[in-house]
């Protein structure tokens, strides 16, 4: 059961790099650890060789059901915390999690962009503000905790925002100049990417739930996401 749950969490809900930047690994191991400890502790409490076999069988079935209920509740919690979108947010990427989206905004998502896709996080972009007043209102709300990327009324497809992504992206040479100690890791990530040509690669910062930020590698021509690096490039 734990192996099946791991496939669900790490393959579908928290694929790389989200198991790192969104804390998926820690959440899953916490759930499994509690569930694994729960069974032996409850078994120790109820097991008694003096009990009739039927009563002992009943108690062990109850323990197993409690374990399954604990695993189900844990996975439900992991589902609420899972990343649902990687949003291009003006000059950065932000991972938006299920719990980040206010309930009253769920119905405002544009057609074709589900609030919480079952197939894992999807890249999307933000449209332009309708007016300076809206920009000010939403920016102030972001300071209060409702990030722009969590506002479903601002969402648009990633394809619609590719030009803005390319325009905002920064040269890879700038990243290597800022982080000379990580030059080898940067070169390896570029070599493993679909592009491979460092002159064509760009980057933007990525922010998620955890304190440290990462870096998104981009195709400087198409704006496609081609890789990730555990480097805080803000």
C-alpha positions as CSV (number, residue, x, y, z in Angstrom):
1,X,0.0,0.0,0.0
2,X,2.8,2.4,0.8
3,X,4.5,1.6,-2.5
4,X,1.3,2.3,-4.4
5,X,0.9,5.6,-2.5
6,X,4.5,6.5,-3.3
7,X,3.8,6.1,-7.0
8,X,0.8,8.3,-6.7
9,X,2.7,11.0,-4.8
10,X,6.0,11.0,-6.5
11,X,5.0,10.2,-10.1
12,X,1.7,12.1,-10.4
13,X,1.3,14.7,-7.6
14,X,4.9,15.6,-6.8
15,X,7.2,14.8,-9.8
16,X,10.7,16.4,-9.8
17,X,11.4,19.1,-8.8
18,X,8.2,19.5,-6.7
19,X,9.1,16.7,-4.3
20,X,11.9,19.1,-3.3
21,X,10.6,22.6,-3.7
22,X,7.1,21.8,-2.4
23,X,8.1,19.4,0.4
24,X,6.4,16.4,-1.1
25,X,9.0,14.0,0.1
26,X,8.8,15.2,3.7
27,X,5.0,15.1,3.7
28,X,4.9,11.5,2.3
29,X,7.4,10.1,4.7
30,X,5.6,11.7,7.6
31,X,2.4,10.1,6.6
32,X,4.0,6.7,6.0
33,X,6.0,6.9,9.2
34,X,2.9,7.6,11.3
35,X,1.0,4.8,9.6
36,X,3.8,2.3,10.0
37,X,4.2,3.1,13.7
38,X,0.4,3.1,14.2
39,X,0.0,-0.6,13.3
40,X,2.6,-2.1,15.6
41,X,1.7,0.1,18.6
42,X,-2.0,-0.7,18.3
43,X,-1.2,-4.4,17.8
44,X,1.0,-4.4,20.9
45,X,-1.9,-2.9,22.8
46,X,-4.6,-5.4,21.8
47,X,-2.6,-8.6,21.2
48,X,-3.1,-11.2,23.9
49,X,-2.7,-14.9,23.4
50,X,-5.3,-15.5,26.0
51,X,-8.0,-14.0,23.8
52,X,-10.2,-16.3,21.8
53,X,-9.0,-16.6,18.2
54,X,-12.1,-14.9,16.8
55,X,-11.7,-11.9,19.1
56,X,-8.0,-11.6,18.3
57,X,-8.8,-11.8,14.6
58,X,-11.4,-9.1,15.0
59,X,-8.9,-6.8,16.9
60,X,-6.3,-7.2,14.2
61,X,-8.8,-6.4,11.5
62,X,-9.7,-3.2,13.3
63,X,-6.0,-2.3,13.6
64,X,-5.6,-2.9,9.8
65,X,-8.7,-0.7,9.1
66,X,-7.3,2.0,11.3
67,X,-4.1,1.9,9.4
68,X,-5.9,2.2,6.1
69,X,-8.0,5.1,7.4
70,X,-4.8,6.8,8.6
71,X,-3.1,6.4,5.3
72,X,-6.2,7.6,3.5
73,X,-6.4,10.7,5.6
74,X,-2.7,11.4,5.2
75,X,-3.0,11.1,1.4
76,X,-6.0,13.4,1.5
77,X,-3.9,16.0,3.3
78,X,-1.0,15.5,0.9
79,X,-3.5,16.0,-2.0
80,X,-4.7,19.4,-0.5
81,X,-1.1,20.5,-0.2
82,X,0.1,19.3,-3.6
83,X,1.3,21.6,-6.4
84,X,-1.2,22.2,-9.2
85,X,0.4,24.9,-11.4
86,X,3.8,26.3,-12.2
87,X,2.8,30.0,-13.0
88,X,4.9,32.5,-14.9
89,X,4.4,35.5,-12.7
90,X,5.8,38.7,-14.4
91,X,9.5,38.0,-13.8
92,X,9.6,34.7,-12.0
93,X,7.9,31.3,-11.8
94,X,5.8,30.5,-8.7
95,X,4.5,27.0,-7.7
96,X,0.9,27.3,-6.8
97,X,-0.5,24.6,-4.4
98,X,-4.0,23.4,-4.1
99,X,-4.4,25.2,-0.7
100,X,-3.0,28.5,-2.1
101,X,-6.1,29.1,-4.3
102,X,-8.9,30.9,-2.4
103,X,-12.2,29.0,-2.6
104,X,-14.1,32.0,-3.9
105,X,-11.7,32.2,-6.9
106,X,-12.0,28.6,-8.1
107,X,-15.0,29.4,-10.3
108,X,-13.1,32.2,-12.0
109,X,-10.5,29.9,-13.7
110,X,-10.7,30.3,-17.5
111,X,-12.0,27.5,-19.6
112,X,-9.4,24.9,-20.4
113,X,-7.4,25.4,-17.2
114,X,-8.6,23.2,-14.4
115,X,-8.0,24.5,-10.8
116,X,-6.5,21.2,-9.7
117,X,-5.5,19.0,-12.6
118,X,-5.3,15.3,-11.7
119,X,-2.3,14.7,-14.0
120,X,0.1,16.8,-11.9
121,X,1.3,20.4,-12.0
122,X,0.9,22.3,-15.3
123,X,2.8,25.4,-16.6
124,X,0.5,28.4,-17.1
125,X,1.1,32.2,-17.2
126,X,-0.6,35.4,-16.0
127,X,-2.5,37.7,-18.3
128,X,-2.0,41.5,-18.2
129,X,-3.9,43.5,-15.7
130,X,-7.1,45.1,-17.0
131,X,-6.2,48.5,-15.4
132,X,-3.7,50.2,-13.1
133,X,-6.3,50.1,-10.4
134,X,-6.5,46.3,-10.7
135,X,-2.8,46.0,-10.6
136,X,-2.5,48.0,-7.4
137,X,-5.4,46.1,-5.8
138,X,-3.9,42.7,-6.6
139,X,-0.4,43.7,-5.7
140,X,-1.5,44.8,-2.3
141,X,-3.5,41.5,-1.9
142,X,-0.3,39.7,-2.8
143,X,1.5,41.4,0.1
144,X,-1.3,40.1,2.3
145,X,-0.7,36.5,1.2
146,X,-2.8,36.0,-1.9
147,X,-0.1,35.6,-4.5
148,X,-0.8,36.8,-8.1
149,X,-0.3,33.3,-9.3
150,X,-3.0,32.0,-7.1
151,X,-5.6,34.3,-8.6
152,X,-7.4,32.1,-11.1
153,X,-9.0,35.1,-12.8
154,X,-5.5,36.1,-14.0
155,X,-4.6,32.7,-15.5
156,X,-4.0,32.1,-19.1
157,X,-2.4,29.2,-21.0
158,X,1.4,29.0,-21.1
159,X,1.4,29.3,-24.8
160,X,-0.4,32.7,-24.6
161,X,2.4,33.9,-22.3
162,X,5.5,32.5,-24.1
163,X,6.5,35.9,-25.5
164,X,6.5,37.5,-22.1
165,X,8.5,34.5,-20.7
166,X,11.2,34.9,-23.4
167,X,11.3,38.7,-22.8
168,X,11.7,38.3,-19.0
169,X,14.2,35.4,-19.2
170,X,17.9,36.2,-18.3
171,X,21.0,35.0,-20.1
172,X,22.6,31.8,-18.8
173,X,26.0,33.5,-18.7
174,X,24.6,35.8,-16.0
175,X,23.7,32.8,-13.9
176,X,27.2,31.3,-14.2
177,X,28.8,34.7,-13.4
178,X,26.7,35.0,-10.2
179,X,27.3,31.4,-9.1
180,X,30.8,30.3,-10.3
181,X,30.9,27.4,-7.8
182,X,27.8,25.9,-9.5
183,X,29.2,26.2,-13.1
184,X,29.7,22.5,-13.4
185,X,26.1,21.7,-12.2
186,X,24.8,24.4,-14.6
187,X,26.7,22.9,-17.6
188,X,25.5,19.4,-16.7
189,X,21.8,20.6,-16.5
190,X,22.2,22.3,-19.9
191,X,23.8,19.3,-21.5
192,X,21.0,17.0,-20.2
193,X,18.3,19.4,-21.5
194,X,16.5,19.1,-24.9
195,X,18.4,22.3,-26.1
196,X,22.0,21.6,-25.2
197,X,23.3,24.8,-26.6
198,X,24.3,27.1,-23.7
199,X,23.9,30.2,-25.9
200,X,20.2,29.5,-26.4
201,X,19.4,28.8,-22.7
202,X,17.9,31.4,-20.4
203,X,16.7,31.2,-16.8
204,X,14.3,32.6,-14.3
205,X,13.9,32.3,-10.5
206,X,11.4,29.8,-9.1
207,X,9.7,30.2,-5.7
208,X,7.6,27.6,-3.9
209,X,6.5,26.6,-0.4
210,X,9.9,26.0,1.1
211,X,12.2,28.9,2.1
212,X,14.9,28.3,-0.5
213,X,14.3,29.3,-4.2
214,X,15.2,27.3,-7.3
215,X,16.0,28.2,-10.9
216,X,14.0,27.3,-14.0
217,X,16.0,26.8,-17.3
218,X,14.3,27.9,-20.4
219,X,14.7,27.7,-24.2
220,X,15.4,31.3,-25.0
221,X,13.7,31.0,-28.4
222,X,10.4,29.2,-27.6
223,X,10.2,29.9,-23.8
224,X,9.7,26.2,-23.1
225,X,10.8,24.9,-19.7
226,X,13.8,22.6,-20.2
227,X,15.2,22.0,-16.7
228,X,15.6,23.0,-13.0
229,X,18.5,23.8,-10.8
230,X,18.6,24.0,-6.9
231,X,20.1,27.5,-7.1
232,X,18.5,30.6,-5.5
233,X,18.8,33.0,-8.5
234,X,16.8,35.9,-7.1
